[in-house]
């Protein structure tokens, strides 16, 4: 049976790999595994409640039976009891209300520890609704680029190296998400409407700083996308090489046939040409793999560089 705090099947956390839908949850890879599992399985509404407000006292559950249409039901029961002058009906209604209130209090007592636990680690996860539209698009692009790299066959060739690179990719996505949340919060603190030209001029330096900050984060996203594109190109070259190798498998018999039918300069040139084609394919693969490594060095800096937290949006641009 599914626990009350978990999301239902109708509310998946995976946003998919299409469109610009922002991931509903982005986690700091440094979070303990059991905390990550708790956050991934938690109902999105519970996560939003935990980060939005302080948990209310569980005794407020006594008012839960009066919520919504249930209030009219209890009021109607009370009127019937008074008009009927029936202590039995009045007592039954009071017992039913007391039982409902007790159940609501118990449920709230179950929720409060979970809400507090989630709120304690809020600085290590980002919810999609915490980002504005511009930030959401950038985070969606970063996640898609990282997923493309993780799914690539080139990335899966070395299991140990894949785990290391996956963790570095997760760290990059997390730092981008964290910076975008800070940007969204600061950007949301400005006035929605400008009442005069004087106010607009006063706000211009602030807007410039926000634009610089967003552009800096955007460069990190573009570096990830470039890395993913290089990995895709390396995969394409690798498939071409594998196909060429299959074509040249057993080529000795083909060469023997060609040499037996035409032992002249034309046959020799044809054989050498086939060998040259394979050699060129190998060179192309090496270049594609080298380009992917260069893109990885740009998109995934060394561990000493990635350990630094992203710059505050009001502190100027950060290096991608």
Residue pairs with C-beta under 8 A, 6 or more apart in sequence:
2 8
4 107
4 110
5 41
5 42
5 43
5 46
5 111
5 114
6 41
6 42
6 43
7 13
7 41
7 42
7 43
7 44
8 43
11 43
11 44
13 24
13 25
13 40
13 44
15 21
15 22
15 23
15 24
15 128
15 140
15 143
17 144
17 147
19 140
20 136
20 137
20 140
20 141
21 140
22 128
22 131
22 136
22 137
22 139
22 140
23 128
23 139
23 140
23 143
24 44
24 127
24 128
25 39
25 40
25 44
25 47
25 125
25 126
25 127
25 128
26 125
26 126
26 139
26 143
26 173
26 174
26 177
27 36
27 39
27 40
27 124
27 125
27 170
27 174
28 124
28 125
28 174
28 178
29 167
29 170
29 171
29 174
30 124
31 39
31 121
31 124
31 125
35 121
38 117
38 118
39 47
39 118
39 121
39 125
42 114
42 118
44 127
46 111
46 114
46 115
46 118
47 118
47 127
48 127
48 129
49 115
50 114
50 115
50 116
50 118
50 119
50 122
51 118
51 119
51 122
51 127
51 130
54 119
55 111
55 112
55 115
55 116
55 119
56 108
57 108
58 105
58 108
58 109
58 112
59 105
60 108
61 101
61 103
61 104
61 105
61 106
61 107
61 108
62 101
62 104
62 105
63 101
64 100
64 101
64 104
64 108
65 74
65 97
65 100
65 101
65 104
66 74
74 93
74 97
77 89
77 93
78 90
78 93
80 89
81 89
81 90
81 93
82 90
126 139
126 174
126 177
126 178
126 180
126 181
128 136
130 181
130 184
130 185
131 139
131 180
131 181
131 184
132 183
132 184
132 187
132 188
134 214
135 180
135 181
135 183
135 184
135 214
136 180
138 176
138 180
138 214
138 217
138 218
138 221
139 173
139 176
139 177
139 180
141 221
141 224
141 225
142 172
142 173
142 176
142 177
142 220
142 221
142 224
143 173
145 221
145 224
145 225
145 227
145 228
146 169
146 170
146 172
146 173
146 224
146 228
148 228
148 231
148 232
149 155
149 165
149 169
149 227
149 228
149 231
150 162
150 166
150 169
152 231
152 232
152 234
152 235
153 235
153 238
154 231
154 234
154 235
154 238
154 289
154 292
155 162
155 165
155 166
155 231
156 162
165 296
165 300
168 300
168 303
168 306
169 224
169 300
171 306
172 220
172 224
172 299
172 300
172 306
173 224
175 220
175 306
175 309
175 310
176 217
176 220
176 221
176 310
178 309
178 310
179 213
179 217
179 310
179 311
179 313
179 318
180 217
182 310
182 312
182 313
183 210
183 213
183 214
183 217
183 313
186 210
186 313
186 314
187 210
187 313
190 203
190 206
190 207
191 199
191 203
194 200
194 203
209 313
209 314
209 316
210 313
212 316
212 317
213 311
213 313
213 314
213 316
213 317
213 318
214 313
215 317
216 311
216 317
216 318
216 319
216 320
217 310
217 318
219 320
220 318
220 320
222 320
223 295
223 298
223 299
223 320
224 299
226 295
226 298
226 299
227 292
227 295
227 296
227 298
227 299
227 300
229 295
230 288
230 291
230 292
230 294
230 295
230 296
231 292
231 295
233 288
233 291
233 292
234 285
234 288
234 289
234 291
234 292
236 288
237 281
237 284
237 285
237 287
237 288
237 289
238 285
238 288
240 281
240 284
240 285
241 281
241 282
241 284
241 285
244 277
244 278
244 281
245 278
248 274
248 278
251 274
255 271
258 267
258 270
258 271
259 267
259 271
261 267
298 320
300 306
310 318
311 317
311 318
